[in-house]
Amino acid sequence: MPGERIVQDEAAYARVDGERLVCFAGCNYLGLAHEPRVREAVIAAAGEYGVSTSASRETSGNTPIHEALEAAVADFISCGRGDGLLLPDGYTANLAALQGLEETHSFAVVDSRAHRSLFDAARLAGLPVVTYPHRDVDALAGLLADLRGRAAVLTDGVFAADGAVAPLVGVLGVLRPGDVLLVDDCHGFCVLGDGGRGTCDALGIRLDGRVVVTTTLAKGLGCGGGVVVGEGTLIERIRARSTAYICTTPTSPLVASAGLAAIGLVRDEPGRVSRLQWNAVLLGDACGVDKADGRATPISAFTPPTGVSGPAMAGVLRRSGVYVPWVRYPGGPGAVYFRASVTSAHTAEQIELLGDAIRRGGVVGCRA
């Protein structure tokens, strides 16, 4: 709730107003934000690079660590079929991608519950925005049929508020020649797919000229920065045209070094992703949430039962030893709701503790 003071110094626990609780909050899905080997990479980089490049990558602010990180993430997501560009965060990655598409596309057609950064990016890039109903492929097809000009269709891969997965195969199937699909995969990267390669990989979609992926490195990877992954001509156009890339200082070399260490661990230790994917199943069962497409993700959202206030429900959870944030965030099952998230570091017993607390509070489940 607003005003809470939270210190999270390990993946599965946090101190909330001084009280140590099992924490089902945030997006540190693989626990890498607290991984000792990632922290060691930061310490080593501090002596070599300092805290900041203090300049744009297109002037004097480029370093080998930035180039290595963008190449490693692009190779991982695209299985070697696409190029990448590193940005300061996921928000600017979306803006950079849309600035790259603005020259070749006339409209942005956006899922109504997509992350707000996609709407902002389209408008700031100068593209007229058309909204289609959430996850409704038939409605999207009808809208595209009426447009005169190429469209960039924008959607989350995994929706941030409730963990629902976008019907990307269906969306790709209704694109017209020249249209492109941009997937904001901030909550699918390091979460879904083979070894955590993302939502497109999980749904069998190859990255080609019709598909662009953006993501943050702050969630599944537990570090910081953002990346655009797509065909080489688009990446070069973004590099040449996007003020979101050209006119900003990149993520700190300390954080970039952490990201490079973290992506290496994701590759080398696939058991982290396997544990996360299993814990996502347990979380859905604990929260009683029926995902619309049946696919488990590490996010579940729920509202208190009729007659129970949010603060009262939060009290039940905290007395049970667990913390789930009571949030006001676009795209959830209510104006204010509980958003539970799980990591690879949580145990089955901890997730069962959450389920018991939710049932004690009277929540009987909802559909995401």
C-alpha positions in Angstrom: 0.0 0.0 0.0 1.2 3.6 -0.4 3.6 4.7 2.2 5.0 1.3 3.0 8.8 1.1 3.2 10.1 -2.0 1.6 13.7 -3.4 1.7 14.2 -6.5 -0.4 17.7 -7.9 0.0 16.9 -11.5 -1.2 14.6 -12.8 -3.8 11.9 -14.4 -1.7 11.8 -12.2 1.4 11.4 -8.5 2.1 11.3 -6.3 5.2 8.1 -4.3 5.0 8.0 -1.5 7.6 10.7 -3.5 9.4 8.7 -6.8 9.4 10.3 -9.7 7.6 7.8 -11.4 5.3 7.8 -13.9 2.4 7.6 -11.5 -0.5 5.3 -12.0 -3.6 6.0 -8.7 -5.2 8.1 -7.2 -7.9 9.5 -8.9 -11.0 12.9 -10.3 -10.0 11.8 -13.5 -11.6 15.0 -15.5 -11.6 16.4 -14.0 -8.4 19.4 -12.5 -10.3 19.1 -9.1 -8.7 20.5 -10.7 -5.5 22.9 -13.2 -7.2 26.4 -12.9 -5.7 28.1 -13.5 -9.1 26.1 -10.6 -10.6 27.1 -8.4 -7.7 30.7 -9.3 -8.2 30.5 -8.3 -11.8 29.4 -4.8 -10.7 32.3 -4.5 -8.3 34.8 -5.5 -10.9 33.3 -3.1 -13.5 33.5 -0.2 -11.1 37.3 -0.2 -11.2 37.4 -0.5 -15.0 34.6 1.8 -16.2 33.5 4.0 -13.4 29.9 4.7 -12.6 28.7 6.4 -15.8 29.8 6.8 -19.4 28.6 10.4 -19.0 27.8 10.7 -22.8 25.6 9.2 -25.5 26.8 6.0 -27.1 27.0 7.9 -30.4 29.6 10.4 -29.0 32.0 9.1 -26.4 29.7 7.0 -24.3 30.0 3.6 -26.0 32.0 0.8 -24.3 32.8 -2.9 -25.1 30.5 -4.0 -22.3 27.4 -2.2 -23.8 28.1 -3.8 -27.2 28.7 -7.3 -25.6 25.4 -7.1 -23.6 23.2 -6.0 -26.6 24.7 -8.7 -28.8 24.3 -11.4 -26.1 20.6 -10.5 -25.4 19.7 -10.3 -29.1 21.3 -13.6 -29.8 19.5 -15.2 -26.9 16.1 -13.9 -27.8 16.3 -14.4 -31.5 18.4 -17.6 -31.5 20.9 -15.8 -33.7 18.4 -14.6 -36.3 18.2 -10.9 -35.2 20.2 -7.9 -34.2 19.8 -5.8 -31.0 20.2 -2.3 -29.7 20.7 -1.5 -26.0 18.7 1.4 -24.5 18.6 2.8 -20.9 15.4 1.0 -20.0 12.3 -0.7 -21.4 10.4 2.5 -21.7 13.0 4.1 -24.0 13.3 0.8 -25.9 9.7 1.0 -26.9 10.1 4.7 -27.9 13.3 3.9 -29.9 11.5 1.0 -31.7 8.5 3.2 -32.7 10.8 6.0 -33.9 12.4 3.4 -36.1 9.1 2.2 -37.5 7.6 5.7 -38.0 9.2 6.2 -41.4 7.8 2.9 -42.8 4.4 2.6 -41.0 1.3 4.8 -40.8 -0.5 3.6 -37.7 0.0 2.0 -34.3 -2.7 -0.5 -33.5 -2.5 -1.2 -29.8 -4.1 -3.8 -27.4 -6.4 -1.8 -25.1 -4.6 -3.2 -22.0 -1.1 -3.0 -23.3 1.6 -1.3 -21.2 1.2 2.5 -21.2 4.7 2.9 -22.5 3.5 1.5 -25.9 0.8 4.1 -26.2 3.3 6.8 -25.2 5.9 5.5 -27.6 3.5 5.5 -30.5 2.3 9.0 -29.8 5.7 10.5 -29.2 6.9 8.9 -32.5 4.0 10.7 -34.3 1.9 7.6 -35.2 -1.9 7.8 -35.0 -3.1 5.3 -32.4 -5.9 2.9 -32.9 -6.9 0.6 -30.0 -8.3 -2.9 -30.3 -10.2 -4.8 -27.6 -7.9 -6.8 -25.2 -6.7 -10.0 -26.8 -9.4 -9.9 -29.5 -7.9 -11.1 -32.7 -11.2 -10.9 -34.7 -11.6 -7.3 -33.7 -8.0 -6.6 -34.7 -8.5 -8.2 -38.1 -11.6 -6.0 -38.7 -9.7 -2.8 -37.7 -6.7 -3.7 -39.9 -9.1 -4.4 -42.9 -10.3 -0.8 -42.6 -6.9 0.9 -42.5 -5.2 2.4 -45.5 -1.5 2.2 -44.8 0.9 -0.1 -43.0 0.3 -0.7 -39.3 2.5 -1.6 -36.4 0.5 -3.8 -34.1 1.7 -3.3 -30.5 1.0 -5.7 -27.6 2.6 -7.1 -24.4 3.8 -10.7 -24.7 2.8 -11.3 -21.1 0.5 -8.5 -19.7 2.1 -6.8 -16.7 -0.9 -6.4 -14.5 -2.4 -9.9 -14.5 0.1 -12.2 -16.4 -2.2 -13.1 -19.3 -0.4 -14.1 -22.5 -1.1 -12.3 -25.7 -2.5 -14.5 -28.6 0.5 -13.7 -30.8 0.0 -16.5 -33.3 -3.5 -15.2 -34.0 -2.3 -11.6 -34.2 0.5 -12.6 -36.6 -2.1 -14.5 -38.7 -4.2 -11.4 -39.4 -1.4 -9.0 -40.3 -1.5 -7.7 -43.8 1.5 -7.5 -46.1 3.8 -4.7 -44.8 2.3 -4.8 -41.3 4.6 -5.5 -38.3 4.0 -7.0 -34.9 5.9 -5.4 -31.9 5.9 -7.5 -28.8 6.8 -5.8 -25.5 8.2 -8.9 -23.7 9.2 -7.4 -20.4 7.4 -10.1 -18.5 8.1 -13.0 -20.9 11.9 -12.6 -21.3 13.7 -15.0 -19.0 10.2 -16.4 -18.1 8.6 -18.3 -21.0 10.0 -20.4 -23.8 13.0 -22.6 -24.1 15.5 -21.5 -21.4 13.5 -18.3 -21.0 13.9 -17.0 -24.5 10.5 -15.3 -24.3 6.9 -15.4 -25.4 7.5 -15.6 -29.1 9.7 -18.7 -28.5 7.1 -20.2 -26.3 4.4 -19.8 -29.0 6.7 -21.0 -31.8 7.1 -17.6 -33.5 10.4 -17.0 -35.3 11.7 -13.5 -35.3 11.7 -12.2 -38.9 11.0 -8.9 -40.7 7.4 -9.0 -39.4 8.3 -9.4 -35.7 10.1 -7.0 -33.4 10.7 -7.6 -29.7 11.4 -5.1 -27.0 12.2 -5.9 -23.4 13.6 -4.5 -20.1 16.6 -6.2 -18.5 15.3 -5.1 -15.0 12.8 -7.9 -14.5 13.7 -11.4 -15.6 17.3 -10.5 -15.8 17.2 -8.6 -12.5 19.5 -5.8 -13.7 18.7 -2.7 -15.8 18.5 -1.4 -19.4 16.3 -2.2 -22.3 16.8 -3.8 -25.7 15.1 -3.8 -29.1 15.6 -7.0 -31.1 14.7 -7.2 -34.8 16.0 -7.5 -38.3 19.2 -5.7 -39.0 17.8 -3.0 -41.3 15.3 -1.9 -38.6 18.0 -1.9 -35.9 20.3 0.3 -38.1 17.4 2.6 -38.8 16.8 3.0 -35.1 20.5 3.6 -34.5 20.5 6.3 -37.2 17.1 8.0 -36.5 16.0 7.5 -32.9 16.5 10.4 -30.5 15.6 8.0 -27.7 18.9 6.2 -28.5 21.1 9.0 -29.9 20.4 11.7 -27.4 20.6 9.8 -24.1 23.3 8.4 -21.9 23.2 4.6 -21.8 22.6 2.5 -18.8 25.5 2.6 -16.3 28.4 0.3 -17.3 28.1 -1.2 -13.8 24.6 -2.3 -14.6 25.6 -3.4 -18.1 28.3 -5.6 -16.6 25.7 -7.1 -14.2 23.4 -7.8 -17.2 26.2 -9.6 -19.1 26.9 -11.8 -16.1 23.2 -12.4 -15.6 22.5 -13.5 -19.2 25.4 -15.8 -18.9 23.9 -17.4 -15.9 20.5 -17.8 -17.6 22.2 -19.6 -20.5 24.4 -21.8 -18.2 21.8 -22.6 -15.5 18.5 -23.4 -17.3 17.2 -24.9 -14.0 16.4 -21.4 -12.8 13.9 -20.9 -15.6 12.5 -24.5 -15.1 11.9 -23.7 -11.4 10.3 -20.4 -12.2 7.9 -22.0 -14.7 6.9 -24.7 -12.2 6.5 -22.1 -9.4 4.2 -20.1 -11.8 1.9 -23.1 -12.0 1.9 -23.3 -8.2 1.2 -19.6 -7.9 -1.8 -19.8 -10.2 -3.2 -22.6 -8.1 -2.6 -20.7 -4.8 -4.3 -17.6 -6.1 -7.2 -19.5 -7.7 -6.6 -17.6 -10.9 -7.8 -19.1 -14.2 -5.7 -17.7 -17.0 -7.6 -17.0 -20.2 -5.3 -19.1 -22.3 -4.4 -21.7 -19.7 -0.7 -20.8 -19.7 1.0 -20.3 -16.4 3.0 -17.1 -15.8 4.6 -15.8 -12.6 2.0 -13.1 -12.2 -1.5 -13.5 -10.7 -3.9 -10.7 -9.8 -6.9 -10.9 -7.6 -9.4 -8.6 -5.8 -10.8 -9.1 -2.2 -14.2 -10.8 -1.9 -17.3 -8.6 -1.6 -17.5 -7.0 1.8 -13.7 -7.2 2.5 -11.6 -4.1 2.0 -8.2 -4.2 0.4 -6.5 -3.1 3.6 -8.3 -5.8 5.6 -7.2 -8.4 3.1 -3.6 -7.0 3.2 -3.8 -7.5 7.0 -4.8 -11.1 6.7 -1.9 -11.7 4.3 0.6 -10.0 6.6 -0.5 -11.8 9.7 0.0 -15.0 7.8 3.6 -13.9 7.1 3.3 -13.0 3.4 3.4 -9.7 1.5 1.4 -9.1 -1.7 1.2 -5.5 -2.9 -2.2 -3.8 -3.1 -1.7 -1.7 -6.2 -3.3 0.8 -8.5 -1.9 -0.1 -11.9 -3.6 0.0 -15.3 -4.9 -3.3 -16.8 -5.7 -5.3 -13.7 -9.0 -6.9 -12.6 -10.1 -3.8 -10.7 -9.1 -0.2 -10.2 -7.1 -1.4 -7.2 -6.1 -5.0 -6.7 -3.5 -7.5 -5.4 -0.7 -8.4 -7.7 1.2 -11.5 -6.7 4.4 -12.5 -8.4 6.7 -15.4 -7.8 10.4 -16.1 -8.4 12.5 -19.2 -9.0 13.8 -18.8 -5.5 10.4 -19.4 -3.8 9.7 -22.8 -2.3 6.6 -24.8 -2.7 6.0 -24.4 1.0 6.1 -20.6 0.7 3.7 -20.6 -2.2 1.4 -22.9 -0.2 1.6 -20.4 2.7 0.3 -17.7 0.3 -2.5 -19.9 -0.9 -3.6 -20.6 2.7 -3.6 -16.9 3.5 -5.7 -16.1 0.4 -8.3 -18.7 1.2 -8.4 -17.4 4.8 -9.2 -14.0 3.3 -12.1 -15.4 1.3 -10.8 -15.0 -2.2 -12.3 -17.7 -4.4 -10.5 -16.9 -7.6 -10.9 -14.9 -10.8 -10.2 -15.1 -14.5 -7.3 -13.2 -16.0 
